[in-house]
Amino acid sequence: MEFRRLGHSGLFVSELSYGNWLTHDRTGAGACVAAALDAGITTFHTAAAWGEGAAETTLAHALDGVRRADLVLCTGVFWPEGPGPNDGGLSRKHLVDSLHGSLRRLRTDYVDVYQLLRFDYQTPLEETFTALSDLVRQGKILYVGTAEWTAEQILRASTLAAELRVPLIANQPHYSMLWRVPEAQVMPVCQRAGIGQFASLPMAQGILTGKYRPGHLPPDSRAAGDAEARGAVWPLLHEPLLDRVALLRGVAEDAGLTMAQLAIAWTLQNQNVASAVAGASTPAQIAENAKAAGTALGLDVLTQIDELLGSFIQTDPRLSFAPARYRGA
């Protein structure tokens, strides 16, 4: 496993991070985390609202016995965690309540990176970052990150963070060889502000692994899973897109990689990306994905990818992440 510095901070993260958004409730979740540790992965992503707290609880159980200082634990806040009007968003009250719940479920005194999973249009940004400043001074948060924020929102946040001495060092956009929207505006703003990227969904919900073919849904895939998993991947099951993705198999084989490794390695070619965040349903997938770390892709490979995917590549900075928009002309 290779490691990269996150933004301009002194924090190093593994080039591959393990995220348990859709895999925390599987019976093999513990085995997957063990495989991640065996592969040298030290960076783990979860969130308070995932599985109504089950994602954090499951991760803590799987990491039991691992030295805390060896881990980079990232959890996030924004999505509703209950029925009340203050159970979601980025208000001071919800930030404090949610963080304390996360610390309890994760069985830790602090979170390495506390991520603001979406922008809150109903709460003043000053309120959010003043609360974060207090929590940082209390030692409960070491660093702060954003996720799926626009360039303008990140710019405002970085200004406030500097004033309030909040170490804002991370952003987590959806980013893959199909979805390159962050490249035009978000990544340049982040680079100037010293913010690194956790690249989310580098395999585009599994589409870039090549396991989905027209008319064929693997029975153990997300497309055959629960409602949340199906909702994430079904908009991408577009036959012309799947046909194009299938052409990448030859590119991967020529490079000595699996298609999953090619997809992850592609995201890591961007030097603003500190780590690619991926989940897995089996330990074997973790071991396979981890081999993408440290892989350099030549210009010929990158050019072939661009030519084969063509109009299915999304780059328009006006777009926000929406899987259906992968559909090319």
TORKOL-705954 format. One record per residue (C-alpha): residue number from 1; z, x, y; chain. Coordinates in Angstrom, 2 decimals. Layout:
BEGIN
vomi pos:NUM pz:Z px:X py:Y unit:A
...
This chain:
BEGIN
vomi pos:1 pz:0.00 px:0.00 py:0.00 unit:A
vomi pos:2 pz:-0.85 px:1.17 py:3.49 unit:A
vomi pos:3 pz:1.22 px:0.35 py:6.59 unit:A
vomi pos:4 pz:0.25 px:-0.28 py:10.20 unit:A
vomi pos:5 pz:2.17 px:-0.47 py:13.44 unit:A
vomi pos:6 pz:2.44 px:-4.01 py:14.77 unit:A
vomi pos:7 pz:1.01 px:-3.99 py:18.28 unit:A
vomi pos:8 pz:2.57 px:-1.36 py:20.54 unit:A
vomi pos:9 pz:5.97 px:-1.77 py:18.90 unit:A
vomi pos:10 pz:7.68 px:0.67 py:16.56 unit:A
vomi pos:11 pz:7.63 px:-1.84 py:13.68 unit:A
vomi pos:12 pz:5.46 px:-1.02 py:10.67 unit:A
vomi pos:13 pz:4.18 px:-3.81 py:8.42 unit:A
vomi pos:14 pz:2.35 px:-3.67 py:5.10 unit:A
vomi pos:15 pz:-1.42 px:-4.15 py:5.43 unit:A
vomi pos:16 pz:-1.08 px:-7.16 py:3.16 unit:A
vomi pos:17 pz:1.62 px:-9.75 py:3.84 unit:A
vomi pos:18 pz:2.75 px:-12.43 py:1.41 unit:A
vomi pos:19 pz:2.85 px:-15.98 py:2.80 unit:A
vomi pos:20 pz:4.29 px:-18.94 py:0.92 unit:A
vomi pos:21 pz:2.91 px:-21.94 py:2.84 unit:A
vomi pos:22 pz:1.32 px:-23.71 py:-0.14 unit:A
vomi pos:23 pz:2.82 px:-21.73 py:-3.01 unit:A
vomi pos:24 pz:6.58 px:-22.03 py:-2.49 unit:A
vomi pos:25 pz:6.97 px:-24.98 py:-4.85 unit:A
vomi pos:26 pz:5.16 px:-23.45 py:-7.81 unit:A
vomi pos:27 pz:7.22 px:-22.50 py:-10.86 unit:A
vomi pos:28 pz:5.82 px:-18.98 py:-10.65 unit:A
vomi pos:29 pz:6.82 px:-18.39 py:-7.03 unit:A
vomi pos:30 pz:9.48 px:-15.88 py:-8.01 unit:A
vomi pos:31 pz:7.04 px:-13.94 py:-10.19 unit:A
vomi pos:32 pz:4.55 px:-13.81 py:-7.31 unit:A
vomi pos:33 pz:7.14 px:-12.36 py:-4.95 unit:A
vomi pos:34 pz:8.12 px:-9.81 py:-7.60 unit:A
vomi pos:35 pz:4.45 px:-8.85 py:-7.97 unit:A
vomi pos:36 pz:4.17 px:-8.49 py:-4.20 unit:A
vomi pos:37 pz:7.13 px:-6.11 py:-4.15 unit:A
vomi pos:38 pz:5.66 px:-4.14 py:-7.07 unit:A
vomi pos:39 pz:2.42 px:-3.80 py:-5.10 unit:A
vomi pos:40 pz:4.29 px:-2.33 py:-2.13 unit:A
vomi pos:41 pz:4.17 px:-5.46 py:0.06 unit:A
vomi pos:42 pz:7.19 px:-5.51 py:2.35 unit:A
vomi pos:43 pz:6.16 px:-8.19 py:4.86 unit:A
vomi pos:44 pz:6.82 px:-11.84 py:4.03 unit:A
vomi pos:45 pz:5.87 px:-14.98 py:5.97 unit:A
vomi pos:46 pz:7.48 px:-18.39 py:5.74 unit:A
vomi pos:47 pz:8.52 px:-21.21 py:8.09 unit:A
vomi pos:48 pz:11.39 px:-23.62 py:8.56 unit:A
vomi pos:49 pz:9.31 px:-26.78 py:8.14 unit:A
vomi pos:50 pz:7.39 px:-25.74 py:5.04 unit:A
vomi pos:51 pz:8.58 px:-27.86 py:2.15 unit:A
vomi pos:52 pz:11.43 px:-29.17 py:4.34 unit:A
vomi pos:53 pz:13.09 px:-25.77 py:4.15 unit:A
vomi pos:54 pz:12.24 px:-25.14 py:0.49 unit:A
vomi pos:55 pz:9.83 px:-22.32 py:1.37 unit:A
vomi pos:56 pz:12.60 px:-20.27 py:2.97 unit:A
vomi pos:57 pz:15.09 px:-21.08 py:0.21 unit:A
vomi pos:58 pz:12.61 px:-20.11 py:-2.51 unit:A
vomi pos:59 pz:11.72 px:-16.86 py:-0.76 unit:A
vomi pos:60 pz:15.38 px:-15.90 py:-0.32 unit:A
vomi pos:61 pz:16.06 px:-16.53 py:-4.00 unit:A
vomi pos:62 pz:13.06 px:-14.42 py:-5.03 unit:A
vomi pos:63 pz:14.14 px:-11.55 py:-2.77 unit:A
vomi pos:64 pz:17.73 px:-11.57 py:-3.98 unit:A
vomi pos:65 pz:18.87 px:-8.02 py:-4.64 unit:A
vomi pos:66 pz:16.22 px:-6.35 py:-2.47 unit:A
vomi pos:67 pz:17.61 px:-4.15 py:0.30 unit:A
vomi pos:68 pz:17.29 px:-6.11 py:3.53 unit:A
vomi pos:69 pz:16.27 px:-3.07 py:5.58 unit:A
vomi pos:70 pz:13.22 px:-2.61 py:3.35 unit:A
vomi pos:71 pz:11.82 px:-6.02 py:4.26 unit:A
vomi pos:72 pz:10.06 px:-7.49 py:7.27 unit:A
vomi pos:73 pz:10.90 px:-11.21 py:7.21 unit:A
vomi pos:74 pz:8.82 px:-13.48 py:9.40 unit:A
vomi pos:75 pz:9.65 px:-17.14 py:9.80 unit:A
vomi pos:76 pz:8.38 px:-19.71 py:12.25 unit:A
vomi pos:77 pz:9.27 px:-22.74 py:14.30 unit:A
vomi pos:78 pz:7.44 px:-25.67 py:15.90 unit:A
vomi pos:79 pz:6.66 px:-28.31 py:13.27 unit:A
vomi pos:80 pz:9.08 px:-31.26 py:12.90 unit:A
vomi pos:81 pz:12.02 px:-30.58 py:10.62 unit:A
vomi pos:82 pz:13.53 px:-34.05 py:10.82 unit:A
vomi pos:83 pz:13.07 px:-37.56 py:12.27 unit:A
vomi pos:84 pz:14.79 px:-36.97 py:15.61 unit:A
vomi pos:85 pz:13.08 px:-36.39 py:18.97 unit:A
vomi pos:86 pz:14.57 px:-32.88 py:19.16 unit:A
vomi pos:87 pz:13.65 px:-31.86 py:15.62 unit:A
vomi pos:88 pz:10.36 px:-30.21 py:16.57 unit:A
vomi pos:89 pz:8.70 px:-28.23 py:19.33 unit:A
vomi pos:90 pz:9.91 px:-25.18 py:21.23 unit:A
vomi pos:91 pz:12.80 px:-26.55 py:23.29 unit:A
vomi pos:92 pz:15.97 px:-24.47 py:23.59 unit:A
vomi pos:93 pz:17.82 px:-26.96 py:21.39 unit:A
vomi pos:94 pz:15.26 px:-26.92 py:18.60 unit:A
vomi pos:95 pz:14.83 px:-23.15 py:18.72 unit:A
vomi pos:96 pz:18.57 px:-22.60 py:18.30 unit:A
vomi pos:97 pz:19.04 px:-25.28 py:15.64 unit:A
vomi pos:98 pz:15.96 px:-24.26 py:13.67 unit:A
vomi pos:99 pz:16.75 px:-20.54 py:13.75 unit:A
vomi pos:100 pz:20.28 px:-21.08 py:12.50 unit:A
vomi pos:101 pz:18.91 px:-23.20 py:9.66 unit:A
vomi pos:102 pz:16.38 px:-20.48 py:8.80 unit:A
vomi pos:103 pz:19.04 px:-17.76 py:8.78 unit:A
vomi pos:104 pz:21.19 px:-19.85 py:6.47 unit:A
vomi pos:105 pz:18.34 px:-20.58 py:4.04 unit:A
vomi pos:106 pz:17.03 px:-17.00 py:4.11 unit:A
vomi pos:107 pz:20.56 px:-15.64 py:3.63 unit:A
vomi pos:108 pz:20.19 px:-13.09 py:6.39 unit:A
vomi pos:109 pz:21.79 px:-12.31 py:9.74 unit:A
vomi pos:110 pz:18.50 px:-11.77 py:11.54 unit:A
vomi pos:111 pz:14.76 px:-12.45 py:11.41 unit:A
vomi pos:112 pz:12.40 px:-9.54 py:11.99 unit:A
vomi pos:113 pz:9.59 px:-11.58 py:13.60 unit:A
vomi pos:114 pz:10.26 px:-15.12 py:14.86 unit:A
vomi pos:115 pz:6.94 px:-16.87 py:15.26 unit:A
vomi pos:116 pz:6.11 px:-19.75 py:17.60 unit:A
vomi pos:117 pz:3.69 px:-21.55 py:15.31 unit:A
vomi pos:118 pz:1.91 px:-23.58 py:17.99 unit:A
vomi pos:119 pz:2.05 px:-23.94 py:21.78 unit:A
vomi pos:120 pz:4.40 px:-26.68 py:22.99 unit:A
vomi pos:121 pz:2.80 px:-28.60 py:25.85 unit:A
vomi pos:122 pz:5.95 px:-30.68 py:26.42 unit:A
vomi pos:123 pz:8.41 px:-27.82 py:26.95 unit:A
vomi pos:124 pz:8.30 px:-25.40 py:29.92 unit:A
vomi pos:125 pz:7.37 px:-21.95 py:28.71 unit:A
vomi pos:126 pz:10.26 px:-20.56 py:30.78 unit:A
vomi pos:127 pz:12.73 px:-22.63 py:28.73 unit:A
vomi pos:128 pz:11.31 px:-21.33 py:25.47 unit:A
vomi pos:129 pz:11.36 px:-17.68 py:26.46 unit:A
vomi pos:130 pz:14.79 px:-17.83 py:28.11 unit:A
vomi pos:131 pz:16.15 px:-19.18 py:24.83 unit:A
vomi pos:132 pz:14.33 px:-16.46 py:22.90 unit:A
vomi pos:133 pz:15.77 px:-13.83 py:25.24 unit:A
vomi pos:134 pz:19.28 px:-15.06 py:24.49 unit:A
vomi pos:135 pz:18.65 px:-15.04 py:20.73 unit:A
vomi pos:136 pz:17.21 px:-11.53 py:20.90 unit:A
vomi pos:137 pz:20.28 px:-10.28 py:22.78 unit:A
vomi pos:138 pz:22.48 px:-11.90 py:20.14 unit:A
vomi pos:139 pz:20.69 px:-9.84 py:17.49 unit:A
vomi pos:140 pz:19.40 px:-12.87 py:15.58 unit:A
vomi pos:141 pz:15.74 px:-12.10 py:16.36 unit:A
vomi pos:142 pz:14.26 px:-8.61 py:16.52 unit:A
vomi pos:143 pz:10.71 px:-9.47 py:17.62 unit:A
vomi pos:144 pz:8.74 px:-12.56 py:18.65 unit:A
vomi pos:145 pz:5.26 px:-13.72 py:17.74 unit:A
vomi pos:146 pz:2.86 px:-16.57 py:18.46 unit:A
vomi pos:147 pz:0.41 px:-18.34 py:16.16 unit:A
vomi pos:148 pz:-2.81 px:-20.11 py:17.10 unit:A
vomi pos:149 pz:-2.20 px:-19.78 py:20.84 unit:A
vomi pos:150 pz:-5.10 px:-19.49 py:23.27 unit:A
vomi pos:151 pz:-5.76 px:-16.34 py:25.27 unit:A
vomi pos:152 pz:-4.49 px:-18.01 py:28.45 unit:A
vomi pos:153 pz:-1.28 px:-19.13 py:26.75 unit:A
vomi pos:154 pz:-0.68 px:-15.65 py:25.32 unit:A
vomi pos:155 pz:-1.28 px:-14.10 py:28.74 unit:A
vomi pos:156 pz:1.32 px:-16.41 py:30.33 unit:A
vomi pos:157 pz:3.74 px:-15.71 py:27.50 unit:A
vomi pos:158 pz:3.33 px:-11.94 py:27.73 unit:A
vomi pos:159 pz:4.11 px:-12.02 py:31.45 unit:A
vomi pos:160 pz:7.29 px:-14.02 py:30.86 unit:A
vomi pos:161 pz:8.23 px:-11.87 py:27.89 unit:A
vomi pos:162 pz:8.04 px:-8.73 py:30.03 unit:A
vomi pos:163 pz:10.20 px:-10.31 py:32.74 unit:A
vomi pos:164 pz:12.84 px:-11.53 py:30.28 unit:A
vomi pos:165 pz:12.66 px:-8.45 py:28.02 unit:A
vomi pos:166 pz:11.53 px:-10.41 py:24.98 unit:A
vomi pos:167 pz:9.66 px:-8.13 py:22.53 unit:A
vomi pos:168 pz:6.51 px:-10.23 py:22.05 unit:A
vomi pos:169 pz:4.53 px:-8.09 py:19.62 unit:A
vomi pos:170 pz:2.61 px:-10.40 py:17.26 unit:A
vomi pos:171 pz:0.06 px:-13.18 py:17.13 unit:A
vomi pos:172 pz:-1.11 px:-14.98 py:14.00 unit:A
vomi pos:173 pz:-4.58 px:-16.51 py:14.29 unit:A
vomi pos:174 pz:-6.76 px:-17.86 py:11.52 unit:A
vomi pos:175 pz:-9.21 px:-15.00 py:11.04 unit:A
vomi pos:176 pz:-11.80 px:-14.30 py:8.37 unit:A
vomi pos:177 pz:-15.42 px:-13.23 py:8.04 unit:A
vomi pos:178 pz:-16.28 px:-16.92 py:8.53 unit:A
vomi pos:179 pz:-13.85 px:-17.73 py:11.37 unit:A
vomi pos:180 pz:-14.12 px:-15.03 py:14.07 unit:A
vomi pos:181 pz:-13.14 px:-17.18 py:17.03 unit:A
vomi pos:182 pz:-10.16 px:-14.94 py:18.06 unit:A
vomi pos:183 pz:-12.42 px:-11.92 py:18.64 unit:A
vomi pos:184 pz:-13.90 px:-13.07 py:21.95 unit:A
vomi pos:185 pz:-10.79 px:-13.75 py:24.03 unit:A
vomi pos:186 pz:-7.53 px:-13.82 py:22.05 unit:A
vomi pos:187 pz:-7.72 px:-10.34 py:20.56 unit:A
vomi pos:188 pz:-8.72 px:-8.55 py:23.80 unit:A
vomi pos:189 pz:-5.82 px:-10.20 py:25.68 unit:A
vomi pos:190 pz:-3.44 px:-9.27 py:22.87 unit:A
vomi pos:191 pz:-4.65 px:-5.69 py:22.78 unit:A
vomi pos:192 pz:-4.00 px:-5.26 py:26.51 unit:A
vomi pos:193 pz:-0.53 px:-6.80 py:26.10 unit:A
vomi pos:194 pz:0.38 px:-4.62 py:23.11 unit:A
vomi pos:195 pz:0.33 px:-7.54 py:20.67 unit:A
vomi pos:196 pz:-0.91 px:-7.02 py:17.12 unit:A
vomi pos:197 pz:-2.45 px:-9.58 py:14.76 unit:A
vomi pos:198 pz:-1.25 px:-11.09 py:11.52 unit:A
vomi pos:199 pz:-4.60 px:-12.36 py:10.20 unit:A
vomi pos:200 pz:-4.01 px:-15.72 py:8.55 unit:A
vomi pos:201 pz:-6.25 px:-17.20 py:5.83 unit:A
vomi pos:202 pz:-8.43 px:-14.09 py:5.38 unit:A
vomi pos:203 pz:-9.96 px:-15.71 py:2.29 unit:A
vomi pos:204 pz:-10.61 px:-19.03 py:4.10 unit:A
vomi pos:205 pz:-8.43 px:-21.14 py:1.78 unit:A
vomi pos:206 pz:-9.94 px:-19.41 py:-1.25 unit:A
vomi pos:207 pz:-13.55 px:-20.17 py:-0.33 unit:A
vomi pos:208 pz:-14.37 px:-16.47 py:0.09 unit:A
vomi pos:209 pz:-13.08 px:-15.63 py:-3.39 unit:A
vomi pos:210 pz:-16.17 px:-17.32 py:-4.85 unit:A
vomi pos:211 pz:-14.16 px:-19.50 py:-7.22 unit:A
vomi pos:212 pz:-15.54 px:-22.69 py:-5.70 unit:A
vomi pos:213 pz:-19.08 px:-23.53 py:-6.68 unit:A
vomi pos:214 pz:-21.10 px:-26.68 py:-5.95 unit:A
vomi pos:215 pz:-19.90 px:-29.38 py:-8.31 unit:A
vomi pos:216 pz:-17.10 px:-27.27 py:-9.76 unit:A
vomi pos:217 pz:-13.40 px:-27.37 py:-8.79 unit:A
vomi pos:218 pz:-11.15 px:-25.02 py:-10.78 unit:A
vomi pos:219 pz:-8.27 px:-27.11 py:-12.17 unit:A
vomi pos:220 pz:-5.64 px:-24.61 py:-10.98 unit:A
vomi pos:221 pz:-7.04 px:-24.31 py:-7.44 unit:A
vomi pos:222 pz:-5.82 px:-25.76 py:-4.15 unit:A
vomi pos:223 pz:-8.67 px:-28.26 py:-4.21 unit:A
vomi pos:224 pz:-7.07 px:-29.79 py:-7.31 unit:A
vomi pos:225 pz:-3.51 px:-29.53 py:-5.99 unit:A
vomi pos:226 pz:-1.25 px:-31.82 py:-3.98 unit:A
vomi pos:227 pz:-2.32 px:-33.73 py:-0.89 unit:A
vomi pos:228 pz:-1.44 px:-30.91 py:1.53 unit:A
vomi pos:229 pz:-3.34 px:-28.32 py:-0.47 unit:A
vomi pos:230 pz:-6.38 px:-30.58 py:-0.91 unit:A
vomi pos:231 pz:-6.43 px:-31.40 py:2.79 unit:A
vomi pos:232 pz:-6.55 px:-27.71 py:3.65 unit:A
vomi pos:233 pz:-9.51 px:-26.79 py:1.46 unit:A
vomi pos:234 pz:-11.63 px:-29.92 py:0.99 unit:A
vomi pos:235 pz:-13.34 px:-29.73 py:4.43 unit:A
vomi pos:236 pz:-14.71 px:-26.32 py:3.39 unit:A
vomi pos:237 pz:-16.32 px:-27.52 py:0.17 unit:A
vomi pos:238 pz:-19.71 px:-27.79 py:1.82 unit:A
vomi pos:239 pz:-22.55 px:-27.00 py:-0.61 unit:A
vomi pos:240 pz:-24.75 px:-24.91 py:1.74 unit:A
vomi pos:241 pz:-21.70 px:-22.84 py:2.70 unit:A
vomi pos:242 pz:-20.72 px:-22.31 py:-0.93 unit:A
vomi pos:243 pz:-24.27 px:-21.20 py:-1.72 unit:A
vomi pos:244 pz:-24.12 px:-18.57 py:1.03 unit:A
vomi pos:245 pz:-20.69 px:-17.35 py:-0.03 unit:A
vomi pos:246 pz:-21.97 px:-16.91 py:-3.59 unit:A
vomi pos:247 pz:-24.45 px:-14.34 py:-2.27 unit:A
vomi pos:248 pz:-21.53 px:-12.12 py:-1.25 unit:A
vomi pos:249 pz:-20.72 px:-11.44 py:-4.90 unit:A
vomi pos:250 pz:-23.43 px:-8.79 py:-5.08 unit:A
vomi pos:251 pz:-22.15 px:-7.14 py:-1.89 unit:A
vomi pos:252 pz:-18.64 px:-7.01 py:-3.32 unit:A
vomi pos:253 pz:-19.80 px:-5.59 py:-6.65 unit:A
vomi pos:254 pz:-21.85 px:-2.87 py:-4.93 unit:A
vomi pos:255 pz:-18.73 px:-1.91 py:-2.96 unit:A
vomi pos:256 pz:-16.64 px:-1.84 py:-6.14 unit:A
vomi pos:257 pz:-14.52 px:-4.80 py:-5.00 unit:A
vomi pos:258 pz:-13.80 px:-8.34 py:-6.04 unit:A
vomi pos:259 pz:-14.80 px:-11.03 py:-3.55 unit:A
vomi pos:260 pz:-11.14 px:-11.57 py:-2.61 unit:A
vomi pos:261 pz:-10.71 px:-7.86 py:-1.94 unit:A
vomi pos:262 pz:-13.89 px:-7.83 py:0.15 unit:A
vomi pos:263 pz:-12.61 px:-10.72 py:2.28 unit:A
vomi pos:264 pz:-9.23 px:-9.08 py:2.90 unit:A
vomi pos:265 pz:-10.76 px:-5.65 py:3.52 unit:A
vomi pos:266 pz:-13.11 px:-7.22 py:6.08 unit:A
vomi pos:267 pz:-10.20 px:-8.50 py:8.20 unit:A
vomi pos:268 pz:-8.51 px:-5.11 py:8.05 unit:A
vomi pos:269 pz:-11.55 px:-3.38 py:9.55 unit:A
vomi pos:270 pz:-10.41 px:-4.80 py:12.89 unit:A
vomi pos:271 pz:-7.90 px:-2.30 py:14.26 unit:A
vomi pos:272 pz:-6.04 px:-5.02 py:16.18 unit:A
vomi pos:273 pz:-5.15 px:-6.56 py:12.80 unit:A
vomi pos:274 pz:-1.90 px:-5.10 py:11.52 unit:A
vomi pos:275 pz:-1.70 px:-7.18 py:8.36 unit:A
vomi pos:276 pz:-3.65 px:-9.83 py:6.46 unit:A
vomi pos:277 pz:-1.46 px:-12.76 py:5.38 unit:A
vomi pos:278 pz:-2.32 px:-14.27 py:2.02 unit:A
vomi pos:279 pz:-0.59 px:-16.44 py:-0.52 unit:A
vomi pos:280 pz:-1.15 px:-16.50 py:-4.26 unit:A
vomi pos:281 pz:-0.50 px:-18.79 py:-7.18 unit:A
vomi pos:282 pz:-0.30 px:-16.06 py:-9.82 unit:A
vomi pos:283 pz:1.05 px:-12.49 py:-9.93 unit:A
vomi pos:284 pz:-2.41 px:-11.29 py:-10.98 unit:A
vomi pos:285 pz:-3.86 px:-12.53 py:-7.69 unit:A
vomi pos:286 pz:-1.23 px:-10.57 py:-5.76 unit:A
vomi pos:287 pz:-2.08 px:-7.38 py:-7.65 unit:A
vomi pos:288 pz:-5.79 px:-7.93 py:-7.04 unit:A
vomi pos:289 pz:-5.38 px:-8.66 py:-3.33 unit:A
vomi pos:290 pz:-3.14 px:-5.65 py:-2.75 unit:A
vomi pos:291 pz:-5.91 px:-3.28 py:-3.84 unit:A
vomi pos:292 pz:-7.80 px:-4.17 py:-0.66 unit:A
vomi pos:293 pz:-5.29 px:-2.17 py:1.39 unit:A
vomi pos:294 pz:-6.72 px:1.08 py:2.70 unit:A
vomi pos:295 pz:-10.31 px:0.06 py:1.89 unit:A
vomi pos:296 pz:-12.96 px:1.11 py:4.42 unit:A
vomi pos:297 pz:-16.19 px:-0.89 py:4.53 unit:A
vomi pos:298 pz:-19.36 px:0.86 py:5.60 unit:A
vomi pos:299 pz:-21.64 px:-0.39 py:8.35 unit:A
vomi pos:300 pz:-24.22 px:-1.37 py:5.73 unit:A
vomi pos:301 pz:-21.70 px:-3.66 py:4.01 unit:A
vomi pos:302 pz:-20.60 px:-5.25 py:7.28 unit:A
vomi pos:303 pz:-24.24 px:-5.83 py:8.25 unit:A
vomi pos:304 pz:-25.02 px:-7.45 py:4.90 unit:A
vomi pos:305 pz:-22.07 px:-9.82 py:5.29 unit:A
vomi pos:306 pz:-23.26 px:-10.88 py:8.76 unit:A
vomi pos:307 pz:-26.81 px:-11.44 py:7.55 unit:A
vomi pos:308 pz:-25.82 px:-13.45 py:4.49 unit:A
vomi pos:309 pz:-23.33 px:-15.75 py:6.24 unit:A
vomi pos:310 pz:-25.56 px:-16.22 py:9.27 unit:A
vomi pos:311 pz:-24.95 px:-19.43 py:11.21 unit:A
vomi pos:312 pz:-21.85 px:-20.26 py:9.17 unit:A
vomi pos:313 pz:-19.95 px:-17.61 py:11.13 unit:A
vomi pos:314 pz:-17.96 px:-19.27 py:13.91 unit:A
vomi pos:315 pz:-17.38 px:-17.22 py:17.08 unit:A
vomi pos:316 pz:-17.20 px:-19.74 py:19.94 unit:A
vomi pos:317 pz:-13.87 px:-19.14 py:21.77 unit:A
vomi pos:318 pz:-13.79 px:-22.81 py:22.83 unit:A
vomi pos:319 pz:-13.13 px:-23.81 py:19.23 unit:A
vomi pos:320 pz:-9.67 px:-24.25 py:17.83 unit:A
vomi pos:321 pz:-9.07 px:-23.86 py:14.15 unit:A
vomi pos:322 pz:-10.49 px:-26.79 py:12.22 unit:A
vomi pos:323 pz:-11.87 px:-26.17 py:8.73 unit:A
vomi pos:324 pz:-14.65 px:-28.73 py:9.10 unit:A
vomi pos:325 pz:-16.17 px:-26.57 py:11.82 unit:A
vomi pos:326 pz:-17.13 px:-23.95 py:9.24 unit:A
vomi pos:327 pz:-20.23 px:-26.01 py:8.62 unit:A
vomi pos:328 pz:-23.17 px:-24.02 py:9.94 unit:A
vomi pos:329 pz:-26.55 px:-25.14 py:11.12 unit:A
